[in-house]
Amino acid sequence: MTERPTQPRRHRLARLVTGHGRADTRFGVRLAVGAALTSLAAVPFSLALVLVESHWAPLHRLDRDVAERLHRSALGSPAWVRVLDFLTHVAWGPLTMRLLVAGVVVWLLWRRAFRLAAWAAVTATAGGLAGLLVKNVVERARPHLPDPVAHAPGFSFPSGHAMTAFTSCAVLLLVLLPLVPRAWRPLPWVLAATAVLGVGYTRVALGVHWVSDVVGGWLLGLAVVTATTLAFEAWRGDIGRSRTTPAEGLEPEIVTDSPEPVGRPGSR
């Protein structure tokens, strides 16, 4: 009778030193590291939010000075305003970005890369919902400038255009980079940076956002992409695939016939 209770304990101890135990430990470590990195990525946005909510004087002066300087330039060039309007609403607009992401999701489903498709869809959706939630919590007013050249509804912080551009470009880059020859890979990064920075400039130059709104949108987008990407990396580790870098794309195996292997999680 005294020996029986020790049997389950022995089994548990044995399990801790088996492959299953090590796999569970590795997965737990990955989740902990992912949570820590996500928290770090959220720190810059949290700081920006605190500074905006506290009406920090240096930030207020920066927002006001840049807005007035760009507003004067826009007033003197109606043709430039039309260019900015095209860029912010058509070329780099949220609808354009979301359609591009939707097209990539459909293509991934056709390629049977279901988890990567889910990651892309969740990242884009979570970014939009997070931005909308923060806007309605902060309720920051948009700039009120004399002789405005453009108008926009809703609240100001963070910039939805800036956040959508950031999350959408991140999705497009991390999904499609493996398809681009290595010699050409700097080009997509340049195009993405141009779109992200460009749309931020247009929002401030048109007088519908402060600089801090744009920066806040970028930082919130970074936090969302970091969280979803680390979750995807945890799944890759769980099925035995190696970690990737942004230069490689999120799933380099997308170029093969089997972007998602069928096998036992944790097998190597």
N, C-alpha and C positions, 0 to 999 in steps of 0.2 A: 504493500500500500504506500509505503514511503517513497518508492521509486517512480510511481506513475506521474505525479505532478511535475517531475523534472523533465519528462519527455517533451511536452510542448515548448518548454524553455530551450531545450537543446535544439529543437527544430528552428526556433526563432533565431537563436544564435548562429546556427548553420546558415540560415537564409541571409544573414547580414554579410557573410563573407562569400556568398555566391554571386554569380553575375547579375541576378535579379536585384540583389541588394545594392550592388555597385551602380546599376542603372538607375535605380530609384534615387540614390544619393546624388548622382550626376544631374538628374533632372531637377532635383530640389535645389542644387547649387545654381543651375542655370536660371531657374525661376527667381531665386534670391538676387542674383546678379542683375537680371533683367529689371526687377523691381527697383533696385538701387539706381541703375542707370536711367530708368524712366524718371525717377524722382529728381535726379540731377538735371535732366533735360528740362524738367518743369520749373526749376529754380529761376532761370532768367525771365520766363514769362510771369512767374509769381512776383518777382521784383518789379517788373514793368507795371503790373497791375497795382501793386502797392503805391508806386510813385504816382500813377495816374489818379488813383482814388484819394491820395493825400494832397493832391494839387501841388506837388513839389515845384517850387518857384523856378529853378533852373530849367526843368523840363518844360514848364509852361512858356518860358521865354523862348526856348528853342523852337517849340511848336509854332508860336506866334510869329517869330522872325522869319522862319522858312516859309510859312504859309503866305505871309504878306509879300515876301520877295518873289515867290513863284506866281502869285496872283497878279502882281504888276506886269510880269513878263507875259502872262496869258492875255491880259487886257490889251496889250499892244499888238497882238498877232492873232486875229480870228482864224486864220488858216491853221496855225499851230494848234489852236483849241480843237479844230475839227480832226486833226491828226491824233491828238491825245484821246479824243472821244472814241475814235475808231479803234485805237489800240486797247483802251480800257474796257470797251463793251463787246468788241468783235474778236480781234486778234488774240488778246489775252483775257477775254472776259470769262466769268464763271461758267456760262453755258458752254462755251467752246471747250474749256478745260474738262468739264464733266462729260461732255460727249466723247472726248478723246479717251478718258478713263473708261467710260462705258464700252467703247469699241474694243479696248484692250481686254476688258473682262469677258466680252463675248468671244474674242479670239482665244483666250485662255480656256474657256469652257469647251470650245471646239477642239482644242489641243488636249483636253481632259486633264488639265492642270487645275483641278478643282480647288485645292487649298490656296494656291497662288491667286486664283480668281477671287476667292473669298477674302484673302488679305487685301487685295486692291479695292474691292467693293467696301469692305469694312473701314479701311483707312479713309477713303473719300467721304463716306457717310459720317463716320465719327468726327472727322474734321469739321464738316458742315454743322453738325448738331452741337459740337462743343463751342464753335464760334457764335452760333445763335444763342446758346445758353448764356455765355459770358456777356454778350451784348445786352441782353435783357436784365442781367443782374447789375451790371455797371451803370447802364443808362446814361452814357456820356453823350452830350450834345455834339453835333457836327459843327464845323467852323461856320461862323457867320461873318462873311466878308462883304465889303461894299461892292456893288455891281458884280454879283457872282456870275461866273461863266458856265456853271453846271450845278445841278441839284441832285440829291440822292435821299431816299427815304430811310427811316429807321435810325438807330443809334450808331455811334461812331467807333467805339472800341470793343473788340479789335476789328481791323479791316477785313471784311469777308472776301473781298477781291484778292488781297494779299495772301490770306490764309489758303484760299482755294488754289491760287497759283502755286504756292509752296507744296501743298500736299499732292496736287495733281502732277506736278513736275517730278516730285520724288517717286510717285508710283510709276510714272512712265519710264524714268531712268532705271529704277531698280528691277523692273520687269524686262525691259527691252535691251538693256546694255549687253547681255550675253549674245544677242543677235548681231551686234555691231563689231566689225573687225577691230582688233586692238589698236591699230594705227589710226582709226577714225574715232575712237572713243572720246577724245577730248572735245570733239564737236558737239555731241549731245549735251555735255556738261555746260559748254558755252551757251548753247541755245536755251537750256533750262535757266541758267543764271540770268541771261538777258530777259527772259520772260518774268522771272520773279522780281528782279530789281526794277524792270521796266514798268510793270503794273503798279508797283509801289510808288514810283515817281509820278505816274499819271494820276493816281488818286490824290496826291498832295498838290500837284500842279493844277488840277481842276478845282481845288478848294473844297473837296468833299470829305477829306480826312486830314487829321494831323499826322505828323511824322511818327509820333508814338503809337498811333493807331496801326500804322503799317508795320512797324517793328513788332508790336504786340501780336499781329496776325502771323508774322513769320515765326515768332517764338512759340506760339501755341501750335502752329503747324508742325514745328520741330518736335514738340513734346508728343503729339499724336502719332507721328510717323515713327518716332523712337519706340513708343509703347507697342504698336502693332508689329513692327519689324522684329523686336526682341521676342515677341510671342511666336512669330514664325520661325525664328532661329531656334527657339526651344523645341519646336516640332521637328526641325531638321536634325537636331542633335538626338532627339528621341528615336528617330528611325535610323540613326547611324551615319548621317551625312555630316561632312565637315562644315565648319563655320565659313561664312563668306565675308567679303569686304564690299563696300559700296562700289569699288572699281570693277568688281566681278558681276555685280547684279545680285538680286536676292536669291535666285535659283538658277545657277549656270546650266543645270541639267535641262532647261527648257529647250535647248537646241537639239536634244536627243529625242528618240522615239518614245521614251518612258520618263516624262518629267516627274512623275510620282510613282515610286516603286511600290509593288505590292509585297508586303513582307511583315514579319513580326516586329512590332515596335521595340527598339532597343537592340535589334540584331545587328551584327557587324560582320 
